[in-house]
């Protein structure tokens, strides 16, 4: 994420701010300029009240670029679900801003059908099937609650689970259909991730019955990624977004780590040629994660970045980087 300053007093402000805490200047995020601007005389998103949205819409009384991607939400009378909805929309705005920054296609202002959209549903009154189908990403708003999300994280044996990460993963499924499906890249995808034509239902049953293979850390970014090539893609895509966003945030705030040189734990021949353009990102990323983990340990906390990137995973991340770069 970029860093932002109040256009009136130059105080540092957060992406989520609707006003400067120092001078009181009203602020709004302009998705066209990709900046926080003085919003005193500008329209507010129609979700400003119910979702604390600080984005500027194209016209008064309308939804902003991020909020209009939400197709279904809870009723206003469901106060618990609406609180979770507001938290989820905040995470989605951060995701949408990054997708726009990368130049990945989003539904335009004029589109009413087709493209990426979200159903944000509450499982309090019935089960919610989380996932992606035909451009629609379905999210269980219970994920916005820390106790529920931590319980699921432990049950799934995941080292990391946040609403932002959850949204990045499920949205990654959509971008597989955009960047890979039906393109000349499909053959290379199958070489790296596996054949997506394998039965997804059988893969899910096998994964939950047998668990991941013992050697999964050598080839996948997470245990969940071993389930099926589609899940491997979604986990890798989400991880790529984690890396890019965190590095941008660190750079924007002048965080520099003069740590050991980042090198891959393999001979050059073991890493796919696609990894070469990604090596510069990796050379910044690994020292930063070492430092962040060391800081967390000094505070008696778990590692902020509990992952290891073997050469096979670096190759996949590099390929995702190549596809996203080609699009933008």
KAPEJO-V648647 format. One record per residue. N is the residue number from 1. RES is the residue in three letters. SS is DSSP state (H for helix, E for strand, - for the rest). PSI is psi in degrees with one decimal (NA if undefined). D_LAST is the distance of its C-alpha to the last C-alpha in whole Angstrom. Layout:
n:N res:RES ss:SS psi:PSI d_last:D_LAST
n:N res:RES ss:SS psi:PSI d_last:D_LAST
This chain:
n:1 res:UNK ss:- psi:142.6 d_last:17
n:2 res:UNK ss:- psi:161.5 d_last:18
n:3 res:UNK ss:- psi:152.7 d_last:22
n:4 res:UNK ss:E psi:148.0 d_last:23
n:5 res:UNK ss:E psi:148.0 d_last:26
n:6 res:UNK ss:- psi:127.8 d_last:29
n:7 res:UNK ss:- psi:-10.5 d_last:29
n:8 res:UNK ss:- psi:-47.6 d_last:32
n:9 res:UNK ss:- psi:-1.2 d_last:34
n:10 res:UNK ss:- psi:11.9 d_last:31
n:11 res:UNK ss:- psi:140.5 d_last:32
n:12 res:UNK ss:E psi:133.2 d_last:29
n:13 res:UNK ss:E psi:159.5 d_last:28
n:14 res:UNK ss:- psi:158.4 d_last:26
n:15 res:UNK ss:- psi:-33.4 d_last:23
n:16 res:UNK ss:- psi:-7.7 d_last:25
n:17 res:UNK ss:- psi:136.4 d_last:28
n:18 res:UNK ss:- psi:-4.7 d_last:29
n:19 res:UNK ss:E psi:152.0 d_last:32
n:20 res:UNK ss:- psi:128.6 d_last:32
n:21 res:UNK ss:- psi:-12.5 d_last:35
n:22 res:UNK ss:- psi:-49.8 d_last:37
n:23 res:UNK ss:- psi:-8.3 d_last:37
n:24 res:UNK ss:- psi:3.0 d_last:36
n:25 res:UNK ss:- psi:128.7 d_last:34
n:26 res:UNK ss:E psi:136.1 d_last:32
n:27 res:UNK ss:E psi:153.1 d_last:28
n:28 res:UNK ss:E psi:147.3 d_last:25
n:29 res:UNK ss:E psi:122.9 d_last:22
n:30 res:UNK ss:E psi:107.7 d_last:20
n:31 res:UNK ss:- psi:-16.3 d_last:16
n:32 res:UNK ss:- psi:-48.0 d_last:16
n:33 res:UNK ss:- psi:-14.4 d_last:17
n:34 res:UNK ss:- psi:48.9 d_last:16
n:35 res:UNK ss:E psi:155.6 d_last:19
n:36 res:UNK ss:E psi:127.0 d_last:23
n:37 res:UNK ss:E psi:162.7 d_last:25
n:38 res:UNK ss:E psi:123.3 d_last:28
n:39 res:UNK ss:- psi:17.1 d_last:29
n:40 res:UNK ss:- psi:-41.2 d_last:33
n:41 res:UNK ss:- psi:16.5 d_last:32
n:42 res:UNK ss:- psi:154.7 d_last:29
n:43 res:UNK ss:- psi:154.3 d_last:29
n:44 res:UNK ss:- psi:148.8 d_last:29
n:45 res:UNK ss:- psi:144.5 d_last:27
n:46 res:UNK ss:- psi:-16.5 d_last:30
n:47 res:UNK ss:- psi:12.2 d_last:29
n:48 res:UNK ss:H psi:-38.8 d_last:30
n:49 res:UNK ss:H psi:-44.7 d_last:33
n:50 res:UNK ss:H psi:-19.0 d_last:33
n:51 res:UNK ss:H psi:11.3 d_last:30
n:52 res:UNK ss:- psi:35.4 d_last:30
n:53 res:UNK ss:- psi:129.4 d_last:27
n:54 res:UNK ss:- psi:16.8 d_last:26
n:55 res:UNK ss:E psi:154.2 d_last:23
n:56 res:UNK ss:- psi:122.3 d_last:23
n:57 res:UNK ss:- psi:169.4 d_last:23
n:58 res:UNK ss:- psi:-28.8 d_last:23
n:59 res:UNK ss:- psi:153.3 d_last:27
n:60 res:UNK ss:- psi:141.5 d_last:30
n:61 res:UNK ss:- psi:6.9 d_last:31
n:62 res:UNK ss:- psi:171.3 d_last:28
n:63 res:UNK ss:- psi:151.3 d_last:25
n:64 res:UNK ss:- psi:176.7 d_last:22
n:65 res:UNK ss:- psi:-40.0 d_last:19
n:66 res:UNK ss:- psi:-48.4 d_last:19
n:67 res:UNK ss:H psi:-31.4 d_last:23
n:68 res:UNK ss:H psi:-11.4 d_last:22
n:69 res:UNK ss:H psi:-13.8 d_last:20
n:70 res:UNK ss:E psi:116.7 d_last:24
n:71 res:UNK ss:E psi:-37.8 d_last:26
n:72 res:UNK ss:E psi:137.9 d_last:29
n:73 res:UNK ss:- psi:169.6 d_last:31
n:74 res:UNK ss:- psi:164.8 d_last:34
n:75 res:UNK ss:- psi:148.7 d_last:37
n:76 res:UNK ss:- psi:-29.0 d_last:38
n:77 res:UNK ss:- psi:-15.6 d_last:41
n:78 res:UNK ss:- psi:86.1 d_last:40
n:79 res:UNK ss:H psi:-38.8 d_last:40
n:80 res:UNK ss:H psi:-46.5 d_last:39
n:81 res:UNK ss:H psi:-35.7 d_last:36
n:82 res:UNK ss:H psi:-31.4 d_last:35
n:83 res:UNK ss:H psi:-42.4 d_last:35
n:84 res:UNK ss:H psi:-34.9 d_last:33
n:85 res:UNK ss:H psi:-42.8 d_last:30
n:86 res:UNK ss:H psi:-41.8 d_last:30
n:87 res:UNK ss:H psi:-39.4 d_last:29
n:88 res:UNK ss:H psi:-40.9 d_last:26
n:89 res:UNK ss:H psi:-35.4 d_last:25
n:90 res:UNK ss:H psi:-42.8 d_last:24
n:91 res:UNK ss:H psi:-38.9 d_last:23
n:92 res:UNK ss:H psi:-36.9 d_last:20
n:93 res:UNK ss:H psi:-40.2 d_last:20
n:94 res:UNK ss:H psi:-40.2 d_last:18
n:95 res:UNK ss:H psi:-48.4 d_last:16
n:96 res:UNK ss:H psi:-38.9 d_last:15
n:97 res:UNK ss:H psi:-39.9 d_last:14
n:98 res:UNK ss:H psi:-41.7 d_last:12
n:99 res:UNK ss:H psi:-41.2 d_last:10
n:100 res:UNK ss:H psi:-39.1 d_last:9
n:101 res:UNK ss:H psi:-37.5 d_last:9
n:102 res:UNK ss:H psi:-10.1 d_last:6
n:103 res:UNK ss:- psi:17.0 d_last:4
n:104 res:UNK ss:- psi:143.2 d_last:6
n:105 res:UNK ss:- psi:135.6 d_last:9
n:106 res:UNK ss:- psi:165.5 d_last:12
n:107 res:UNK ss:- psi:132.1 d_last:15
n:108 res:UNK ss:- psi:172.9 d_last:16
n:109 res:UNK ss:- psi:-38.3 d_last:19
n:110 res:UNK ss:- psi:-21.6 d_last:21
n:111 res:UNK ss:- psi:138.3 d_last:20
n:112 res:UNK ss:- psi:-20.5 d_last:23
n:113 res:UNK ss:- psi:152.2 d_last:23
n:114 res:UNK ss:- psi:162.7 d_last:20
n:115 res:UNK ss:- psi:-170.1 d_last:17
n:116 res:UNK ss:- psi:135.2 d_last:17
n:117 res:UNK ss:E psi:162.1 d_last:21
n:118 res:UNK ss:E psi:136.9 d_last:23
n:119 res:UNK ss:E psi:113.0 d_last:27
n:120 res:UNK ss:E psi:104.2 d_last:28
n:121 res:UNK ss:E psi:152.2 d_last:32
n:122 res:UNK ss:- psi:129.6 d_last:35
n:123 res:UNK ss:H psi:6.1 d_last:37
n:124 res:UNK ss:H psi:-35.0 d_last:40
n:125 res:UNK ss:H psi:5.9 d_last:41
n:126 res:UNK ss:- psi:161.5 d_last:40
n:127 res:UNK ss:- psi:148.8 d_last:38
n:128 res:UNK ss:- psi:124.1 d_last:34
n:129 res:UNK ss:- psi:105.9 d_last:32
n:130 res:UNK ss:- psi:138.3 d_last:29
n:131 res:UNK ss:E psi:-162.3 d_last:26
n:132 res:UNK ss:E psi:137.0 d_last:23
n:133 res:UNK ss:E psi:124.4 d_last:24
n:134 res:UNK ss:- psi:40.8 d_last:23
n:135 res:UNK ss:- psi:-7.0 d_last:20
n:136 res:UNK ss:E psi:119.3 d_last:23
n:137 res:UNK ss:E psi:122.2 d_last:23
n:138 res:UNK ss:E psi:127.6 d_last:26
n:139 res:UNK ss:E psi:135.7 d_last:27
n:140 res:UNK ss:E psi:119.1 d_last:31
n:141 res:UNK ss:H psi:-14.4 d_last:31
n:142 res:UNK ss:H psi:-23.8 d_last:34
n:143 res:UNK ss:H psi:-19.3 d_last:31
n:144 res:UNK ss:H psi:-17.1 d_last:31
n:145 res:UNK ss:- psi:126.8 d_last:34
n:146 res:UNK ss:H psi:-45.5 d_last:35
n:147 res:UNK ss:H psi:-44.5 d_last:38
n:148 res:UNK ss:H psi:-47.1 d_last:37
n:149 res:UNK ss:H psi:-39.0 d_last:33
n:150 res:UNK ss:H psi:-38.0 d_last:35
n:151 res:UNK ss:H psi:-46.1 d_last:38
n:152 res:UNK ss:H psi:-39.7 d_last:35
n:153 res:UNK ss:H psi:-44.7 d_last:33
n:154 res:UNK ss:H psi:-41.2 d_last:37
n:155 res:UNK ss:H psi:-35.3 d_last:38
n:156 res:UNK ss:H psi:-7.2 d_last:35
n:157 res:UNK ss:- psi:34.3 d_last:35
n:158 res:UNK ss:- psi:138.9 d_last:32
n:159 res:UNK ss:- psi:-16.6 d_last:31
n:160 res:UNK ss:- psi:132.9 d_last:29
n:161 res:UNK ss:- psi:114.7 d_last:28
n:162 res:UNK ss:- psi:164.6 d_last:27
n:163 res:UNK ss:H psi:-40.1 d_last:26
n:164 res:UNK ss:H psi:-44.7 d_last:22
n:165 res:UNK ss:H psi:-39.0 d_last:22
n:166 res:UNK ss:H psi:-46.4 d_last:24
n:167 res:UNK ss:H psi:-39.9 d_last:21
n:168 res:UNK ss:H psi:-41.5 d_last:18
n:169 res:UNK ss:H psi:-53.6 d_last:20
n:170 res:UNK ss:H psi:-35.4 d_last:21
n:171 res:UNK ss:H psi:-28.8 d_last:17
n:172 res:UNK ss:H psi:-34.9 d_last:16
n:173 res:UNK ss:H psi:-40.3 d_last:19
n:174 res:UNK ss:H psi:-42.7 d_last:17
n:175 res:UNK ss:H psi:-15.1 d_last:13
n:176 res:UNK ss:H psi:-40.7 d_last:16
n:177 res:UNK ss:H psi:-26.4 d_last:17
n:178 res:UNK ss:H psi:-44.5 d_last:13
n:179 res:UNK ss:H psi:-23.3 d_last:12
n:180 res:UNK ss:- psi:-53.3 d_last:15
n:181 res:UNK ss:- psi:128.8 d_last:18
n:182 res:UNK ss:- psi:14.0 d_last:19
n:183 res:UNK ss:- psi:174.8 d_last:17
n:184 res:UNK ss:- psi:-8.6 d_last:17
n:185 res:UNK ss:- psi:-7.5 d_last:16
n:186 res:UNK ss:H psi:-39.8 d_last:19
n:187 res:UNK ss:H psi:-41.8 d_last:22
n:188 res:UNK ss:H psi:-36.9 d_last:20
n:189 res:UNK ss:H psi:-46.5 d_last:19
n:190 res:UNK ss:H psi:-32.3 d_last:23
n:191 res:UNK ss:H psi:-39.3 d_last:24
n:192 res:UNK ss:H psi:-43.9 d_last:22
n:193 res:UNK ss:H psi:-22.2 d_last:23
n:194 res:UNK ss:- psi:176.4 d_last:26
n:195 res:UNK ss:- psi:112.9 d_last:27
n:196 res:UNK ss:- psi:-9.2 d_last:25
n:197 res:UNK ss:- psi:-10.0 d_last:28
n:198 res:UNK ss:- psi:145.1 d_last:31
n:199 res:UNK ss:- psi:121.4 d_last:33
n:200 res:UNK ss:H psi:-39.8 d_last:31
n:201 res:UNK ss:H psi:-45.2 d_last:34
n:202 res:UNK ss:H psi:-37.9 d_last:36
n:203 res:UNK ss:H psi:-41.8 d_last:33
n:204 res:UNK ss:H psi:-47.2 d_last:34
n:205 res:UNK ss:H psi:-43.5 d_last:37
n:206 res:UNK ss:H psi:-41.6 d_last:37
n:207 res:UNK ss:H psi:-45.3 d_last:35
n:208 res:UNK ss:H psi:-18.9 d_last:37
n:209 res:UNK ss:H psi:-37.9 d_last:41
n:210 res:UNK ss:H psi:-19.2 d_last:40
n:211 res:UNK ss:- psi:177.8 d_last:37
n:212 res:UNK ss:- psi:156.5 d_last:35
n:213 res:UNK ss:- psi:153.8 d_last:36
n:214 res:UNK ss:- psi:-30.0 d_last:37
n:215 res:UNK ss:- psi:19.2 d_last:35
n:216 res:UNK ss:H psi:-34.6 d_last:32
n:217 res:UNK ss:H psi:-16.7 d_last:31
n:218 res:UNK ss:H psi:-17.0 d_last:31
n:219 res:UNK ss:- psi:-9.9 d_last:28
n:220 res:UNK ss:- psi:152.9 d_last:26
n:221 res:UNK ss:- psi:-19.3 d_last:25
n:222 res:UNK ss:- psi:163.8 d_last:27
n:223 res:UNK ss:- psi:-37.8 d_last:30
n:224 res:UNK ss:H psi:-29.6 d_last:29
n:225 res:UNK ss:H psi:-17.2 d_last:26
n:226 res:UNK ss:H psi:-11.6 d_last:29
n:227 res:UNK ss:- psi:-48.3 d_last:30
n:228 res:UNK ss:- psi:151.5 d_last:28
n:229 res:UNK ss:H psi:-34.4 d_last:24
n:230 res:UNK ss:H psi:-40.0 d_last:23
n:231 res:UNK ss:H psi:-34.0 d_last:24
n:232 res:UNK ss:H psi:-43.9 d_last:23
n:233 res:UNK ss:H psi:-49.1 d_last:19
n:234 res:UNK ss:H psi:-40.9 d_last:19
n:235 res:UNK ss:H psi:-40.8 d_last:21
n:236 res:UNK ss:H psi:-43.0 d_last:19
n:237 res:UNK ss:H psi:-46.7 d_last:16
n:238 res:UNK ss:H psi:-40.6 d_last:17
n:239 res:UNK ss:H psi:-37.1 d_last:19
n:240 res:UNK ss:H psi:-42.4 d_last:15
n:241 res:UNK ss:H psi:-38.7 d_last:14
n:242 res:UNK ss:H psi:-49.9 d_last:18
n:243 res:UNK ss:H psi:-49.4 d_last:17
n:244 res:UNK ss:H psi:-43.6 d_last:14
n:245 res:UNK ss:H psi:-44.1 d_last:16
n:246 res:UNK ss:H psi:-41.3 d_last:19
n:247 res:UNK ss:H psi:-41.0 d_last:18
n:248 res:UNK ss:H psi:-43.1 d_last:17
n:249 res:UNK ss:H psi:-45.9 d_last:20
n:250 res:UNK ss:H psi:-45.5 d_last:22
n:251 res:UNK ss:H psi:-41.1 d_last:21
n:252 res:UNK ss:H psi:-28.8 d_last:21
n:253 res:UNK ss:- psi:13.8 d_last:24
n:254 res:UNK ss:- psi:25.0 d_last:25
n:255 res:UNK ss:- psi:116.4 d_last:26
n:256 res:UNK ss:- psi:135.4 d_last:27
n:257 res:UNK ss:- psi:114.8 d_last:28
n:258 res:UNK ss:- psi:68.1 d_last:30
n:259 res:UNK ss:- psi:-167.1 d_last:31
n:260 res:UNK ss:- psi:151.0 d_last:32
n:261 res:UNK ss:- psi:135.4 d_last:29
n:262 res:UNK ss:- psi:115.2 d_last:27
n:263 res:UNK ss:- psi:151.9 d_last:28
n:264 res:UNK ss:- psi:142.5 d_last:27
n:265 res:UNK ss:- psi:53.1 d_last:30
n:266 res:UNK ss:- psi:160.2 d_last:30
n:267 res:UNK ss:- psi:150.4 d_last:31
n:268 res:UNK ss:H psi:-33.3 d_last:28
n:269 res:UNK ss:H psi:-16.7 d_last:29
n:270 res:UNK ss:H psi:-9.1 d_last:28
n:271 res:UNK ss:- psi:132.6 d_last:25
n:272 res:UNK ss:- psi:150.1 d_last:22
n:273 res:UNK ss:H psi:-24.1 d_last:21
n:274 res:UNK ss:H psi:-18.2 d_last:17
n:275 res:UNK ss:H psi:-17.6 d_last:18
n:276 res:UNK ss:H psi:-47.9 d_last:19
n:277 res:UNK ss:H psi:-18.1 d_last:15
n:278 res:UNK ss:H psi:-11.8 d_last:16
n:279 res:UNK ss:H psi:-34.2 d_last:19
n:280 res:UNK ss:H psi:-40.4 d_last:18
n:281 res:UNK ss:H psi:-44.8 d_last:17
n:282 res:UNK ss:H psi:-37.1 d_last:20
n:283 res:UNK ss:H psi:-26.7 d_last:22
n:284 res:UNK ss:H psi:-35.8 d_last:22
n:285 res:UNK ss:H psi:-48.2 d_last:22
n:286 res:UNK ss:H psi:-47.5 d_last:25
n:287 res:UNK ss:H psi:-36.3 d_last:27
n:288 res:UNK ss:H psi:-44.1 d_last:26
n:289 res:UNK ss:H psi:-36.8 d_last:27
n:290 res:UNK ss:H psi:-46.9 d_last:30
n:291 res:UNK ss:H psi:-44.4 d_last:31
n:292 res:UNK ss:H psi:-40.1 d_last:30
n:293 res:UNK ss:H psi:-39.1 d_last:32
n:294 res:UNK ss:H psi:-39.3 d_last:35
n:295 res:UNK ss:H psi:-45.7 d_last:35
n:296 res:UNK ss:H psi:-42.3 d_last:35
n:297 res:UNK ss:H psi:-33.7 d_last:38
n:298 res:UNK ss:H psi:-23.5 d_last:40
n:299 res:UNK ss:- psi:5.0 d_last:40
n:300 res:UNK ss:- psi:23.2 d_last:41
n:301 res:UNK ss:- psi:163.7 d_last:38
n:302 res:UNK ss:- psi:162.7 d_last:36
n:303 res:UNK ss:- psi:135.8 d_last:33
n:304 res:UNK ss:- psi:-34.2 d_last:30
n:305 res:UNK ss:- psi:88.1 d_last:28
n:306 res:UNK ss:- psi:51.8 d_last:30
n:307 res:UNK ss:- psi:156.0 d_last:28
n:308 res:UNK ss:- psi:137.6 d_last:28
n:309 res:UNK ss:- psi:92.8 d_last:25
n:310 res:UNK ss:- psi:165.9 d_last:27
n:311 res:UNK ss:H psi:-38.7 d_last:26
n:312 res:UNK ss:H psi:-39.4 d_last:25
n:313 res:UNK ss:H psi:-39.2 d_last:23
n:314 res:UNK ss:H psi:-40.2 d_last:21
n:315 res:UNK ss:H psi:-40.4 d_last:20
n:316 res:UNK ss:H psi:-45.5 d_last:19
n:317 res:UNK ss:H psi:-39.7 d_last:17
n:318 res:UNK ss:H psi:-37.2 d_last:15
n:319 res:UNK ss:H psi:-41.0 d_last:14
n:320 res:UNK ss:H psi:-43.6 d_last:12
n:321 res:UNK ss:H psi:-42.1 d_last:11
n:322 res:UNK ss:H psi:-44.3 d_last:10
n:323 res:UNK ss:H psi:-44.8 d_last:9
n:324 res:UNK ss:H psi:-36.2 d_last:6
n:325 res:UNK ss:H psi:-39.6 d_last:5
n:326 res:UNK ss:H psi:-36.9 d_last:6
n:327 res:UNK ss:H psi:-44.4 d_last:4
n:328 res:UNK ss:- psi:NA d_last:0
